[in-house]
Amino acid sequence: MKQYDPAAYWDQLSIPTLIIEAEGEELFDRKLNGQALHASLKDRVHTRYLVLPGTHYAIYQDQGYTQALKAAQDWFVAHLK
């Protein structure tokens, strides 16, 4: 896992990208991950950066999950035509 560096490939991304993060993300630094990805893409790729309330795992359950699922479904409907 230490060798995994997805940021090394951000400049190759050329498709619409939805980024969903938890406001209280405790596993990753949002500034170095989702925010940085959004900043690197926003001027050349259609992107949306969505921050949901709660911690990392909150977006996988209850209202957080419902919000993330709706955002993803809407994104796919809009961009996978």
Buried (B, 14 or more C-beta within 10 A) or exposed (E): EEEEEEEEEBEEBEEBBBBBBBEEBEEEEBEEBBBBBBEBBEEEBEBBBBBBEBEBEBBEEEEBBEBBEEBEEEBEEEEEE
